[in-house]
Amino acid sequence: MAGGALTGLTIAAARDALAGGEISARELALAHIAAIEDARPLNAFITETPERALADAAASDARRRRGEAGALEGIPLGIKDLFCTEGVMSTAASAILDGFVPPYESTVSRNLFEAGAVMLGKLNLDEFAMGSSNETSHFGPVENPWRRRGGNRPLVPGRPSARSGAAVAARLCLGATGTDTGGSIRQPAAFCGVVGAKPTYGRCSRWGIVAFASSLDQAGPVARSVRDTAIMLGAMAGFDPKDSTSVDIAVPDFEATIDDGVAGLRVGIPAEYALDETPGDIRALWEDGIAWLRDAGAEPVEVSLPHTAYALPAYHLIAPAEASSNLARYDGVRYGRRVEGADLIDTYARTRGAGFGAEVRRRILIGTYALSAGYYDAYYLKAQKVRTLVARDFDDAFEACDFLLMPTCPSDAFAIGEKSDDPIAMYLNDVLTVPASLAGLPAMSVPAGLSEGGLPLGLQIVSRAFDEETMFRAARSIEKAAGFEARPGPRA
Amino acid sequence: MSLIEGQSGAWEAVIGLEVHAQVTSESKLFSGASTAFGGEPNAQVSLVDAAMPGMLPVINERCVEQAVRTGLGLGAQINLVSVFDRKNYFYPDLPQGYQISQYSQPIVGSGAVEIALEDGTTRTVRIARLHLEQDAGKSLHDRDPRRTWVDLNRAGVALMEIVSEPDMRSPEEAAAFMTRLRAILRYLGTCDGNMEEGSLRADVNVSVRRPGAALGTRCEIKNLNSIRFIREAAAHEARRQVAVIEDGGAVEQETRLFDTGSGTTRPMRSKEEEHDYRYFPDPDLLPLVLDEAFVDGIRATLPELPDAKKRRFVDALGLSEEDAEVLVADRDSAAYFEAVAEGRDAKLAANWVIRDLFGALNRSGLAIADAPVSASDLGALVDLIRAGTISGRIAREVFEAMFETGRDPGSIVAERGLEQVSDTGAIEAIVDAVLAGHPDRVAEYRGGKTRLLGFFVGQAMKASRGKANPKTVNELLRAKLDEGQGRDE
């Protein structure tokens, strides 16, 4: 099989070809290593690990010969650089962690490697996963492999897992790990025309993942099919006693039920997600999605999530508040960058001033303010109350339906630089993904069509807590009906 | 209550304590690293303690159990739901950039400690709360002229912060409170109470007022690591505040440090310089939820605490209040006494423990745990006295030998031939010899100077080298002296 054919495989297809002996993990790794070299202008990787990939692949092929194949045996993956990987530089795309090589492996990446996965390298992201465009990386912005119809301006791939989305869309890896705090798996998946799934908060361990906002961060897969994300999540998920917020609940075989369809299920359509500014092409796609599900036997029901409008402002207090505290450890004392100053305070200021980019500094300032004496009740506490109401909205909606369908984003991908001067505009792009994050619910984006500009658009499925199976079934139904096969064209 | 005499009249000190007690546990509050004292710097630091990226805290159940045990020992409300918060500030020995503590929802609510006052009355000092928190590491500023060394061995060790209400009215009461609290913690086995190693330390809040008036402005004296320092710092601070006010000034609310050399306090930071700690619930930890069965299980294993023990010593064993208080003040002392008193005359046992053993320990500067005389040997000594084998006087001699050599009393008595002679025949011979040796004294006695009996007893005891049973000596002497006397009456 030629390199291009190998990199174009889904995980499921590669798994079958590996199992059938048609290809080897080594061939698969080599094809991806070559693709990554060719695609360096996309800036999708912070660290490429070709030697590691070949060693992993050799070990994988050896295991397969011994009949010990795991669920992801020989599958080459990109690992978002927010996951600490033992012996491989892990930076969170921040200057303050440039050169940091952890002596430990995050639980999720360990789970993947124990299932046989091959590591291609560490994927670029927004610094500390903060941003909506993947433009804040210390290692430079990642480009979306897609181009607007009739244009050649580089586009953003979306939020922090952007690189994950871009790398998967650009056929640089069969799948990638992402983390989703307010939409960082779903939004880039939508912008890049791939599938991204955020499981229930607590489904995947956060141990070893650089924290952004602890109560929201959740790892999940980005891949090119619903089945692939289900396969990956099955390997990533599981209780971890090292994460107090991880939940001790059995991990079902997500892949086994993805084709069970949606007949007899009720799909909730939340009126509040139809924003005044939602463009016509996105509204139309949403209608298509409802029709596809109805055709598949689901019953559309109108539901209300009345506090939706308050979710975004609440998110933009809670997430920075937690981040301001989570990032306090990057002080130059024990590891990472240190810039010596005249005294301790000066050293802190210089270290953190040089180590953090503008967006990270902005969020630390916002978060610090929100937690300050005298403002805590008005901001942080109020935001937590809103969060409770948002979660209650979903509980109420799930009385009337089994899953929800809505667009993933209110727009298609925007150009690099287009919104970075306007953080509010950038933040607004998370408006449809943030509510499920606040509620801790499983949510995923599946590519369903193209915008008027010829760019991918995603539809979002949200299901009940720990009911990822229904989410995958619904996403699979959309996937089948949408028949989305567009892929980024060759770069000009 | 002891008042402070100022130039303008009497003042009353109002004192409250915030005590930091290191939880006795093998590992730290949120990591598996060891808590052992005295390790090589940074040898007991886990990835979590060093706040490496992506590391997460996991609560150590043993520490929770110890906090609940302490709460129950303080007769306090156990909160079945409590919350860990982050207290945010930057310092090199605080790796996370925040301390995980409990702010608005502590694990233990209000309780009380009874303290005995010098005048024989007691005072109840209310406990406002007890919460669990992490200790910080240690910054060493004196190893290098330019740099600070950081040792993270302590970072993440579990502390209980025990906060009293401002219920103490003198430095002596503050010291008595700390003493009693330390005793309770040691009885419970939840803190070793070792103040020199920093396992137990206190911040002391002091204000002064006219007796009965509204509370004055308080100052907090940080980090006192001995009971004497608590008393001295509180005393100095109260006098300082009185002087400030009497000079026409006003006490500024501030944090102060105690200089152990000069015995004075000096400013550390003012209220304006206080940190804004930006407390918020730690999102890495779920609320701590306990069930009644967990609490009841701990309650069922609580030891008898000092107050209850004291009551029992007085009511059931017949000890005096004073002796009972001395014995219960320290868990090891009480345990020692109980072992000696087991199946024996409790008052006699208390006498030997308090007057002889404690006296000897004091003179040699030893702690009860290091006593060279075991409780069973001291018990055996009491048995020898009770059985009449040796007299109380000989027993003191035997005890001294025991304390010196660590040997049991039986072998010392046997080796030195110290058995008391109760054989009437043998004693009679001694008595007869004494009477024969002092005919004029005998005559004087018979002439009415009956107080000479003591002289004869002394001579007889001396002749027996202390081994004669004094009671028998007495009886025989009296009989023989009186028998040769005319009956006048």
Chai-1 contact restraints between the chains, C-beta under 6 A:
chainA,res_idxA,chainB,res_idxB,connection_type,confidence,min_distance_angstrom,max_distance_angstrom,comment,restraint_id
A,C84,B,P53,contact,1.0,0.0,6.0,A-B,restraint_1
A,C84,B,G54,contact,1.0,0.0,6.0,A-B,restraint_2
A,W207,B,L56,contact,1.0,0.0,6.0,A-B,restraint_3
A,G208,B,G54,contact,1.0,0.0,6.0,A-B,restraint_4
A,I209,B,G54,contact,1.0,0.0,6.0,A-B,restraint_5
A,V210,B,P53,contact,1.0,0.0,6.0,A-B,restraint_6
A,V210,B,G54,contact,1.0,0.0,6.0,A-B,restraint_7
A,S214,B,P283,contact,1.0,0.0,6.0,A-B,restraint_8
A,S214,B,D284,contact,1.0,0.0,6.0,A-B,restraint_9
A,S215,B,P283,contact,1.0,0.0,6.0,A-B,restraint_10
A,D243,B,L56,contact,1.0,0.0,6.0,A-B,restraint_11
A,S244,B,V58,contact,1.0,0.0,6.0,A-B,restraint_12
A,S244,B,L285,contact,1.0,0.0,6.0,A-B,restraint_13
A,S244,B,L286,contact,1.0,0.0,6.0,A-B,restraint_14
A,E322,B,P283,contact,1.0,0.0,6.0,A-B,restraint_15
A,S325,B,R86,contact,1.0,0.0,6.0,A-B,restraint_16
A,S325,B,N88,contact,1.0,0.0,6.0,A-B,restraint_17
A,S325,B,Y98,contact,1.0,0.0,6.0,A-B,restraint_18
A,A328,B,G97,contact,1.0,0.0,6.0,A-B,restraint_19
A,R329,B,A51,contact,1.0,0.0,6.0,A-B,restraint_20
A,R329,B,Q96,contact,1.0,0.0,6.0,A-B,restraint_21
A,R329,B,G97,contact,1.0,0.0,6.0,A-B,restraint_22
A,V333,B,P92,contact,1.0,0.0,6.0,A-B,restraint_23
A,R334,B,A50,contact,1.0,0.0,6.0,A-B,restraint_24
A,Y348,B,F90,contact,1.0,0.0,6.0,A-B,restraint_25
A,L371,B,R278,contact,1.0,0.0,6.0,A-B,restraint_26
A,L371,B,F280,contact,1.0,0.0,6.0,A-B,restraint_27
A,S372,B,D276,contact,1.0,0.0,6.0,A-B,restraint_28
A,A373,B,D276,contact,1.0,0.0,6.0,A-B,restraint_29
